[in-house]
Amino acid sequence: MTEIIDNKKEQERAHLHAAIWKIANDLRGSVDGWDFKQYVLGFLFYRFISENLTNYINSEEHKTGANDFDYKNLTDDQAEFGRADTVREKGFYILPSELFDNVRKTAKNDDNLNETLSGVFRNIELSAQGSDSEDDIKGLFDDLDVNSNKLGGTVAKRNEKLVKLLNAIAELPLGRYEDNTIDAFGDAYEYLMTMYASSAGKSGGEFFTPQEVSELLARITVVGKTSVNKVYDPAAGSGSLLLKFAKVLGKENVRQGFYGQEINLTTYNLARINMFLHDINFEKFNIAHGDTLTDPQHWDDEPFDAIVSNPPYSINWDGDNNPLLINDPRFSPAGVLAPKSKADLAFTLHILSWLSTSGTAAIVEFPGVLYRGGAEQKIRQYLIDNNFVDAVIQLPPDLFFGTTIATCIVVLKKSKKDNATLFIDASAEFVRGGNKNKLSEANWAKILDAFTKREDIEHFAKLVPNDELARNDYNIAVSSYVEQEDTREVTDITELNHSIREIVAKQQELRTAIDAIVKDIEGDE
């Protein structure tokens, strides 16, 4: 039975991905791929919240015995009765005339479609004004500019493209939300992000972590747990890392919700949209906008049981240019700030500070932070001497969009049972998928198993006492501790010498034969 369900899931997913690919190819036209993503995701989100709200209201009415009730068939005046209660529960409200399906039906004959849609998006945001969900809804449609010249040089051209977009999104095989065996809307989002990130290089990939890496990070942080209170990502990007906890544990087992902060406004909007598309209601997530290092937004929410993050590699930050930072409780225990041109370990210290006593953090790090000297060495000394580093995992190269560099995962804990650090060399754990390397399920399962067992495995894992790391100048590069297997063919010297003697003898025979032939030829002359 399980195999039948899995096959159905894969069929649904393949059908969905093919339909999304067709939209991208048919409608992109003059709109740059990465910009066009905003429109596809925006309309996907509009369809989702329209259907999600309609399903919710219909379900509530059907419970009262009104089995023929269908919210989308009401007039706007009739619908006003449920606004206050629905906003309290769902965080927003959409009048029947402004639902995706109803706007789409009249779109082709609406000469002012761009203005109609602008009004709809504005009204959805205004519906949350003054409510607990206001911050979660505000600005969600900011990047969906239906009046942009990117869609066409005239209003008529833009509306023509908008009609095509509405129809294409409507025809996506998402089915009824409650009938799907896959998380259809969420899966569509992830596929779109992967598709555009892989073709957009760094501009698209810098805030999107491949799904297999995300799953490994989430699983590392919840080993031995079936639930956690709160999960957090200080560089949340599009939110995909956080949402892996919903898959790994079940969203109901992240009891107090999903927390994150993102500095890029467009990406911050994507993260909030992603939460809704995965059916995480507004009261279960708190995604903030701003610079986590200098203006962290979750002081009142820390500590967190599980923290996952793929912070930007070696970016600039204020560092010691800001005299307040050295006294910041997140950074002051190390006694030194990360270099101004390399903020990597600033993120690491921030994460450690906000990690709960029994929690685990898994961070994707640039390899240089493992061995560079100066302030970074002093920060590593603080981390190792206080036994905060649980494991360092070397990943394969070419896993991430926008870079081919082989990154690593640093795992932090505040409560360890030993005074040692586990090193895992997973540099060969990958399969080639398209133009990137990829962690297969077998690959990440092998890594996770080694992490969980915490034992030496020849050429793969080594548990090293921290005093040995101190003697090695706090270098925590995996290659310094896990000896790679020598795959060169072993040569038998005795056999080799015998072969050489045979070759020399054969060579001598050939020379003698050639000399005889030459002598015969000269004799004939």
N, C-alpha and C positions, 0 to 999 in steps of 0.2 A: 504493500500500500504506500509506504514511504517513497519507494522508487517511482511510483506513478505520479505522486505529488511533485517530486523533484523534476520529473520530465515535463510536467505541466508548467512548472515554474520557468524552466529553461525555454520552453516554447513561447510562453507569454513574454519573457524577457527579450528573446530574439526578435519576436514580432514587433515589440515596442521599439527596440533599438533600430530596426530597419525603417520603421515609420519616421523616427526622429531624424535619421540620416537623410531620408528623402526630403523632409522639410528643409533641412540645412542646404541641401543642393538645389532644390527647386526655388527657394525664396531668397537666398542670400543676395544674389545679384551684385549690386554695387556696394552693399553694406559689408564692411570688413567683418570677417568671421567672429572676432572677439566682441565687437560691438553688437553684431547681430544676436549673439548669445543673450544679451540683455533683453531683447524683444521676445525671444522664444521662452526664456525663463519667466519673464514678466507675465506673458499671456498664459503660460502654464500655471503660474501662481494664481492669476485671476480666475482661471477655470477651477482650480482646486478649492479656493476659499468659497466660491459660489456653490459648488457641489457639496462641500463639507457643511456649509451653513444650511443649505436646503435639506440635506439628509438629517441634520440635527433637529431642525424645526419639525419636519415631517414625522420623525420618530417620536418626538414628544407628543404631537397631536394624535398619532396612531395609538399611543398608550391610553388615550382617553376614549378610544372607540371610534374616532373619526377616520376610518380607514380610507376614505376617498380623498382626504385632504392632500393638497399638493401646493406647497408654498409659492412655487413659481407662477401659479395661475391666479394668485390674488392681485388685487389692485394695490397700488402703493398706499392708498389711504387705509385699506383694510389691514395692511401689514404693519402699520405703525403701532398697533396694540402690543406687539411682542418685542419692540426695540429694547427697552430698558433691561428686561430679564435676559435677553439674548446677549447683549453687550457684556453683562456681568459674567455670563457663562463662557462665551466664545471670544470676547474681547473686541468684536467689531459687528457691524450690521450692514447688510446690503438689501436695498429695496428690490422687490420682484422685477421691476422694469430695468434694473441695473445689473441683474444677474448675467453672467457670461452667456448663457444659452439664449436669453431673451434679447440681449444686445446683438448677438450674432444673427438672429433671425431677421432683423431689420437692417443689418449693416449695409448690405448691397445697395439699398435704396436710400441710405442716409448720406446726403451730401455734406453733412457736418459731422461725419463719424469721428474725426479727430477731436472735435470739441465735445462730442458725446462721451467719448472715452476719458478725456481729461476730467470732465465733470464726475464721472463714475469713480475714478481713482481718488479724486479729491474728497468725494462724499464718504468713501470707505474710510479714509484716514480721519475725517472729521467725526465719524461715528464713534470713535474711541476717545475723543477729546474729553478731558475731565474724568476719565475712568482709570482704573488700575492698569489697563492695557495700553494707555496712550503712548508711552515710550517704546513699547514693542511694535506698534503699528505705524507710528509717525515716520514718514519719509520712505516707506517701503516701495513706493512707485516713483521715486525721484529719478531713477535711471531709465525709466520707461517713457522716453520723450516721444509722444505720438505726433509732435509737430516738427520733428527734426528733418532737416534737408537730406539726411542720410537715407531716409525712406523714399525720397522723391523730391523733385524740384518744384512741384506745384501741389496744392491741396488735393487736387483730384488724383495725382499720382501717388501721394502719400496714403490717401484713403483706399486706393486700389490695393496697395501693399498690405494695409491693415486688414482689409476684408480677407485677403489670402491667408494672412496670419491667423485670424480668428477661425477660419474654416479648417486650416491645417491642424491647429491645436485641438479643435473640436473633434477632428477625425482620428486623433491619436487613440490607439486601442487601450485606454485606461480602464474601461469598464466601470461598473459600480464599485465604489470604494470598499464596501463591505463584502463584495464577492471575490476580490482579488486574492490569489495565493501569493503574489509578490506585493511588495510595497511599491505599487506602480508609480505614483507621483514622485516619491523619493528616488526610486530607481531611474526614472526619466531624468531627474535633476542630476544625479551622479553621472549618468552616461553623457549628458550634455557637457558637464564640466570636464570630464575626461577627454571627450572628443575635441573640445575647443582648446583645452590646455595643451594637448599633445601637438596641436597644429600651430599654437600661438607662441611656443617657446617660453622664455622667461616672463613675458608680459602676462601670459595666461596661467603659467604653471607655478608662479612663485607662491601662491596661496592655496594650492591644491595638492594635498598629499595622496599618493596612490592608495586605493582602497585596501590592498593587501598589507601595506605598511601600517595604515591606520588600524587595521584589525589586530596586527601583532602588538602595537603599542597599547591598545585598550586591554588586550588579554594579559599582557605583562602586568598591568597595574591592578588587575582583579584576581590574580592567582589565589585560589583557596577561598574566594568570596562569591556569594550568590547575590549580594546586593551591596550598595554603597549609599551614603547620604547625598553627597554632592560631587559632581565632576567639573573640571575646570581646564581651560586652555587660554593662556595669556596672550597668544598670538593666533586667534581663533580662525582667521581666514574665512573660508566659506562654511565653516562649522562641521565639515565632514568628519574630522577627528572626534569631536565630541559625540556625534551621533552614532559612532561605532559602539558606544556603550549601550545604546538602545537595542542594537542587534545582539551584542554579546551577552548582556544581562537581561534584556527586556526593559522597555522604558519605564514600566511600573516599579522596577527594582533599582532605579535611580531615584531614591525617595524624595529628596528635596530639590532635585532639578539639575539643569545644565547651565554652567556659567562660563563666560568668555569675554575677551576684549579684543578689539580689532582697530588698528589705526587708520586703515584705508576705508573711506566712506562707502564706496561702491561695494567693496567686499563685505563690509559690516552689514549692508542691506541684504547682500546675498546670504549671509549667515542666518539672518532672522527669517528670510524667506524659506531657507532650507529647513529650519525648525518647523515652520508651519506645514511645509510639504511632507514632512515625516510625521505629521499629526501630533507634534508636541505642542500642547496648548500654551497660551501666553504666560500663565502663572507658573509653568514648569521650566521656563528658561529666562535667563537674564544675560543678554549680550550687550556689552557696552561699547561705546565708540571713544577712542582716544589712545594716547601713548601709554602703554602699560608701565614702562620703566620710570617715567617722570610724573605720570598722572594716573595711577592705578585706581580703578573704579569699584573694587570689591572689598575694601577694608572691612566692611561690616558683615561680609559673607564668609571670609576665610575663618578657619582652615578648611582644606578640601581633602577628601579621602583618596581621590584618584585624579592625577594631573597628567595630561598628555599634551605634547606640543612639538611643532616643527617651526621654531622661530626663524626669522630671516637670518641668513648667514653673514656674519662679519659686517654688520651695518654700523654706521656712525651713531653715537649717542652723546649726551652731555658730559658724562663722566666727571672728571675732577674740575671741569669748567663750572660746574654747579656745586658750590660749597655745601649745599644742604644734603647732597646725596651721601656723603661719607658718614653722616649721622642718621641716615635713613635706616630703620631697624631691619630692613631687608638686606642691606649691603654692609652695614657697620660690623657685624660679627667677623667678617673675613679680614677686616683691617685694611683693605685696599679695594679700589674700584677697578672694574674691567677697563681696558684701554679705550680711549675715545673712538678709535677707528675699528674696534672689535667688541660689539656689545654682547656676544654670545654668552659669556659667563655671567653677565648682568641678568640675563633671562634665567640662567640656571639658579642664581642666588635668590631671585624673586620667587621662583617656583619652590625652592627648598623652604623659604620662609613661610609660604602659605600652605605647605603640606602638613596634614594632620599627623599626630604622633604615630598612628597606626597605618598611615597612608603610604602609597607608592606613586612615584612620578617616573614617566618614561619620556625622554627628550631626544629628538633628532639633533645631532650636533655636527658641526663642521670639524673635520679631523684635526685641524691645527690646534684646537683648544686642548687636545689631549697631551701635547708635548711642548708647546711653545714656552719660552721663558718669561721673565719679568713678572708683571702683575698677575698674569694668568697662572704662572707656576705657584705663586703665593695663594691664589684662590684654590687651586687644586690641593695644596698642602692643607689648607683649612678644611676642605671637604674630606680628605683622606684621614687626617689626624683625628677628626671627630666622627669617623666611621659612617659617613653619610652616603658614600658611593657603594651601591649594592652590586652593580654589574656594568660592564662596558661591552657592547656587542658591535662588532665590525660588520657592516652591511656590504652587499655587492655594489659595484659601480653601476652607473647609468640606470638607477631606479626612478629618479625624480625628473619631472618635467623641467626643462630649462637648464639642467646641469648634468654632466656625466660623472661628477665626482662621487667617490665612494664615501658615503657618510657613515655615521655610527649612532648607536643609541646609548645614552647614559641613563642608568636607572638609579634613582635616589630613594633612600628610606631613612627614617629617623630612628627606627627600632629594628636592629639586626641581632641575629643570634650568634654571629661570629664576627671576628675582627679581621675580615678578609674581603677581597673584591673578586668577583667572578669575571673572567674574560672569555668571550665566545668569538671565534673567528668564523663568521657566516659569509665570508667574501665569495665563496663558491656556491652558495645556496640560491640559485636562481634558474629560471628558464627564460629563453628569449621569446618575447612576444611583440611582433611588429618591429618597430625601430627602438624599443626600450627593453631592458631586462625587467623581470617580474618575479615576485615571490609567489611560488605556487603554494597551495595549501600544505603540501608535504614539506616544503621549505620552511614555512613559518612554524609549522607544528614541530619540526626538529629543533628549531631555535628555542621555542617555548618549552619543550621537554627538557632541554639542557639547562635552561634558566631555572626551571622548577626543581630539578634534581640537585643542582648546585654541586656537581662532582666533576673531577677531572675526566676528560675524554680525549684520548690521544689525537693530536693535530686539530682539535675542535674547541675544547673548553679547558680552562685551567683556573683553579681557585688559588689565589695568591695572597699570603699574609700581608697586611698593610705595612708592616715594618720593612718588607722587601721593596714595596713601592717607594717608601721614604728613602731607602738606600739608593734607589734608581732615580733620585731627584724628582720624585712624584710624576714621572712619565707614566701615563696610563694608556698608551697606544697598545692595542691588542697584539700587534706584531712583536712587541717586546716580550711577551709572555707565552704566547701560543706558537709553538714551532710548527711551521707548515710542513706537510708531508712532502718528502722528496720523491717526485714521480719519475725521476730519471731512471733509465734502465740500468740495472747493476751489471757491470762488466766483469767477466771472469778473466783475470790477467793470464793465467796459464793457458786457457783456451785461445785467448787472443794471440799470445806469442806463437802457439802452435800454428794458427791460421796464417800468421805473418811468414813463418818459415816455409809453409806450403806455397804461399804466393811468391816468395823469393825464388824457391826452387823451380816453380812453374815458369817464372820470368826468365830464369837462366836457361831452361830448356828451349824456350821460344827464341832467345838470343842465339843459341847454338844452331837451331834450325834455320834461322834467318841468315846467319853467317854462311852456312853451307849452301843455301840457295844463291846467295850473292856470289860465292866462289865459283859455283857451277856456271852462272851467267857470264862472269869475267873470263872463265876458261873457254867458253864457246866463242867469245870474241877473238 
